[in-house]
Amino acid sequence: YALNLVIKVVCGGFGIALLTP
């Protein structure tokens, strides 16, 4: 399902934002 892919991308981007000072 496309929504699952969107959620993975959003979570991945959010995780990178948290790791980046």
N, CA, C and O atoms as a GROMACS GRO file, in nm:
protein
   84
    1TYR      N    1   0.085  -0.121   0.000
    1TYR     CA    2   0.000   0.000   0.000
    1TYR      C    3   0.087   0.125   0.000
    1TYR      O    4   0.187   0.131   0.072
    2ALA      N    5   0.051   0.223  -0.080
    2ALA     CA    6   0.134   0.344  -0.096
    2ALA      C    7   0.148   0.420   0.036
    2ALA      O    8   0.253   0.478   0.064
    3LEU      N    9   0.042   0.419   0.117
    3LEU     CA   10   0.046   0.495   0.243
    3LEU      C   11   0.158   0.444   0.333
    3LEU      O   12   0.223   0.522   0.403
    4ASN      N   13   0.181   0.312   0.332
    4ASN     CA   14   0.287   0.254   0.413
    4ASN      C   15   0.422   0.312   0.371
    4ASN      O   16   0.505   0.342   0.456
    5LEU      N   17   0.444   0.327   0.241
    5LEU     CA   18   0.570   0.382   0.191
    5LEU      C   19   0.584   0.528   0.234
    5LEU      O   20   0.692   0.571   0.273
    6VAL      N   21   0.475   0.602   0.227
    6VAL     CA   22   0.478   0.744   0.267
    6VAL      C   23   0.515   0.756   0.415
    6VAL      O   24   0.596   0.840   0.452
    7ILE      N   25   0.456   0.671   0.496
    7ILE     CA   26   0.485   0.674   0.641
    7ILE      C   27   0.633   0.645   0.666
    7ILE      O   28   0.696   0.709   0.749
    8LYS      N   29   0.688   0.547   0.592
    8LYS     CA   30   0.830   0.512   0.609
    8LYS      C   31   0.918   0.630   0.572
    8LYS      O   32   1.015   0.659   0.641
    9VAL      N   33   0.885   0.699   0.464
    9VAL     CA   34   0.964   0.814   0.419
    9VAL      C   35   0.956   0.927   0.521
    9VAL      O   36   1.058   0.989   0.553
   10VAL      N   37   0.836   0.954   0.572
   10VAL     CA   38   0.818   1.062   0.670
   10VAL      C   39   0.894   1.029   0.798
   10VAL      O   40   0.962   1.115   0.854
   11CYS      N   41   0.881   0.905   0.844
   11CYS     CA   42   0.951   0.864   0.968
   11CYS      C   43   1.101   0.871   0.947
   11CYS      O   44   1.174   0.914   1.038
   12GLY      N   45   1.149   0.831   0.830
   12GLY     CA   46   1.292   0.836   0.801
   12GLY      C   47   1.342   0.980   0.801
   12GLY      O   48   1.447   1.009   0.858
   13GLY      N   49   1.268   1.069   0.738
   13GLY     CA   50   1.307   1.210   0.734
   13GLY      C   51   1.304   1.272   0.872
   13GLY      O   52   1.389   1.354   0.906
   14PHE      N   53   1.205   1.232   0.954
   14PHE     CA   54   1.193   1.285   1.090
   14PHE      C   55   1.311   1.237   1.174
   14PHE      O   56   1.365   1.313   1.254
   15GLY      N   57   1.350   1.111   1.156
   15GLY     CA   58   1.463   1.056   1.230
   15GLY      C   59   1.592   1.129   1.195
   15GLY      O   60   1.671   1.160   1.284
   16ILE      N   61   1.613   1.157   1.067
   16ILE     CA   62   1.732   1.230   1.023
   16ILE      C   63   1.732   1.371   1.083
   16ILE      O   64   1.836   1.421   1.124
   17ALA      N   65   1.615   1.433   1.087
   17ALA     CA   66   1.605   1.569   1.143
   17ALA      C   67   1.643   1.568   1.291
   17ALA      O   68   1.706   1.662   1.340
   18LEU      N   69   1.605   1.462   1.362
   18LEU     CA   70   1.637   1.453   1.505
   18LEU      C   71   1.787   1.431   1.525
   18LEU      O   72   1.846   1.483   1.620
   19LEU      N   73   1.849   1.354   1.434
   19LEU     CA   74   1.992   1.324   1.447
   19LEU      C   75   2.078   1.443   1.404
   19LEU      O   76   2.193   1.454   1.445
   20THR      N   77   2.022   1.531   1.322
   20THR     CA   78   2.099   1.646   1.275
   20THR      C   79   2.085   1.764   1.371
   20THR      O   80   1.974   1.808   1.398
   21PRO      N   81   2.197   1.815   1.422
   21PRO     CA   82   2.193   1.927   1.516
   21PRO      C   83   2.143   2.056   1.454
   21PRO      O   84   2.134   2.159   1.521
   0.00000   0.00000   0.00000
